[in-house]
Amino acid sequence: MNERASSDVDRDDPVAALLSRYAQGDSAAARLLTIQLTPLAYGHAFRVLGDAAEAEDVAQEALMRLWKVAPDWREGDAKVSTWLYRVVANLCIDRLRKRGRGAIPLEDIAEPADPTESAATKLQHKARRDALQSALNVLPERQRQAVVLRHIDGLANSEIATILDVSIEAVESLTARGKQALAKLLRGRRDALGYDDD
């Protein structure tokens, strides 16, 4: 790849440039990749699985797979973050299938303490997070993945289509049905969760 093309790729996907540096033995690039990618992998896994320990395991496994493919990474084929989301999504599906459709008890999900919030605010935020997680746990796997990727992780439909290996139309359908199902599941809890808007 010539210098101009390489710099274009770096601008399009700076994470790919870091991955290339890591593959060449740059330990600083490895640290930067870990700092940038771990929160993405863990955040998605936690929202899909609803379990912090499992999410940590998935994030670690996904990054280990990235380290293994780094020397063979072909720049321009896919964004590194898209590839990583896809690996995390697949690892989450594997775990969900292994444990069956049972939801994780909400009392087992630890929430980090935030000293800047009042106790009442913290309780309300926790109740909202728990209600959302509980509702997400009820959705079918694909709907859950699509809703989390689109509305929580903020990815574009085209990226989600690549991650889930479906068409953009399928992503739109999955997210629409998922949102409707969530709204229906949470509708009766608006007052209890402190929502007074329409």
C-alpha positions in Angstrom: 0.0 0.0 0.0 1.4 3.4 -0.9 1.9 6.2 1.6 -1.1 8.2 0.4 -3.4 5.2 0.5 -2.1 4.3 3.9 -2.8 7.8 5.3 -6.3 7.7 3.8 -7.0 4.4 5.7 -5.5 5.9 8.9 -7.9 8.8 8.7 -10.9 6.5 7.9 -10.1 4.1 10.7 -7.4 5.2 13.1 -7.9 2.1 15.1 -6.7 0.0 12.1 -3.5 2.1 12.1 -3.0 1.2 15.8 -3.7 -2.4 15.1 -1.0 -2.3 12.4 1.4 -0.8 14.8 0.6 -3.4 17.4 1.2 -6.2 14.8 4.6 -4.7 14.3 5.4 -5.0 18.0 4.5 -1.5 19.3 3.4 -2.0 22.9 2.1 1.5 23.2 -0.3 0.8 20.4 -1.5 -2.3 22.3 -2.3 -0.2 25.4 -4.1 2.4 23.3 -6.2 -0.3 21.5 -7.1 -1.8 24.9 -8.1 1.6 26.3 -10.2 2.4 23.3 -11.8 -1.0 22.5 -12.4 -2.6 25.9 -15.3 -0.2 26.9 -17.0 -0.8 23.5 -16.7 -4.6 23.9 -17.6 -4.7 27.5 -20.5 -2.2 27.2 -22.2 -4.1 24.4 -21.7 -7.5 26.1 -23.0 -6.2 29.4 -26.2 -4.7 27.8 -26.9 -7.9 25.9 -26.0 -10.4 28.7 -26.9 -8.4 31.7 -24.0 -9.9 33.7 -20.8 -8.0 34.5 -18.6 -11.1 34.9 -19.8 -12.6 31.7 -19.4 -9.3 29.9 -15.8 -9.0 31.1 -15.1 -12.6 29.8 -16.6 -11.7 26.4 -14.6 -8.5 26.2 -11.4 -10.3 27.0 -12.1 -13.1 24.6 -13.0 -10.6 21.8 -9.8 -8.7 22.3 -7.7 -11.9 22.4 -9.2 -12.8 19.0 -8.3 -9.3 17.7 -4.7 -9.7 18.9 -4.5 -13.1 17.1 -5.8 -11.7 13.8 -3.7 -8.5 14.0 -0.7 -9.7 11.9 -3.1 -10.8 9.1 -5.4 -7.7 9.3 -6.1 -6.3 5.8 -6.7 -2.6 6.1 -9.7 -1.4 4.2 -11.7 -4.7 4.5 -13.7 -3.6 7.5 -13.5 -1.2 10.4 -11.8 -2.7 13.4 -14.6 -1.6 15.7 -17.2 -3.2 13.4 -15.3 -6.5 13.4 -15.0 -6.3 17.2 -18.7 -5.7 17.6 -19.5 -8.7 15.4 -17.2 -10.9 17.5 -18.8 -9.7 20.7 -22.3 -10.2 19.3 -21.5 -13.8 18.3 -19.8 -14.5 21.7 -22.9 -13.1 23.4 -25.3 -15.3 21.3 -23.2 -18.3 22.2 -23.5 -17.6 25.9 -27.2 -16.8 25.7 -27.8 -20.1 24.0 -25.7 -22.0 26.5 -27.6 -20.6 29.5 -31.0 -20.8 27.9 -33.6 -18.0 27.9 -33.4 -17.5 31.7 -32.8 -13.9 32.8 -30.1 -13.0 35.3 -31.6 -12.0 38.6 -31.4 -8.2 38.8 -30.1 -8.3 42.4 -27.0 -10.1 41.0 -26.1 -7.1 38.7 -23.8 -4.8 40.5 -24.2 -1.1 39.9 -21.2 1.3 40.4 -21.8 3.9 43.1 -21.9 7.5 41.9 -21.0 9.9 44.8 -22.4 12.9 43.0 -25.9 11.7 43.0 -28.3 11.7 45.9 -29.5 8.4 47.3 -33.0 8.9 45.8 -31.6 9.8 42.4 -29.3 6.8 42.5 -32.2 4.5 43.4 -34.3 6.0 40.6 -31.5 5.6 38.0 -30.8 2.1 39.2 -34.5 1.2 38.9 -34.6 2.6 35.4 -31.4 0.7 34.4 -32.7 -2.5 36.0 -36.1 -2.1 34.3 -34.4 -1.6 30.9 -32.1 -4.5 31.4 -35.0 -6.8 32.5 -37.0 -5.8 29.4 -34.0 -6.3 27.1 -33.5 -9.8 28.6 -37.0 -10.7 27.4 -36.4 -9.7 23.8 -35.3 -12.4 21.2 -31.5 -12.5 20.7 -31.4 -10.7 17.4 -33.8 -7.9 18.5 -31.8 -7.4 21.6 -28.5 -7.2 19.7 -30.0 -4.7 17.2 -31.6 -2.5 19.8 -28.5 -2.3 21.9 -26.2 -1.6 18.9 -28.5 1.0 17.5 -30.1 2.8 20.4 -27.5 2.3 23.2 -24.2 2.0 21.4 -25.3 4.4 18.7 -24.1 2.5 15.6 -25.5 3.1 12.1 -27.8 0.6 10.5 -25.2 -0.3 7.9 -22.6 -1.2 10.6 -25.2 -3.2 12.5 -26.1 -5.1 9.3 -22.4 -6.0 8.9 -22.1 -7.0 12.6 -25.2 -9.2 12.6 -24.7 -10.4 9.0 -28.2 -9.3 7.9 -29.6 -6.7 5.5 -30.2 -3.1 6.5 -33.9 -3.7 6.1 -33.7 -6.6 8.5 -31.9 -4.3 11.0 -34.6 -1.7 10.6 -37.3 -4.3 11.2 -35.4 -5.8 14.2 -34.9 -2.4 15.9 -38.5 -1.3 15.2 -40.0 -4.5 16.7 -37.5 -4.4 19.6 -38.5 -0.8 20.4 -42.2 -1.7 20.3 -41.7 -4.7 22.5 -39.6 -2.6 25.0 -42.2 0.2 25.0 -44.9 -2.4 25.7 -42.9 -4.1 28.5 -42.1 -0.8 30.2 -45.4 1.0 29.6 -47.0 0.1 32.9 -44.0 1.2 34.9 -43.8 4.8 33.8 -45.1 6.3 37.1 -43.0 3.9 39.2 -39.8 4.8 37.3 -40.5 8.5 37.6 -41.3 9.3 34.0 -44.0 11.9 33.6 -43.5 12.9 30.0 -45.3 11.5 27.0 
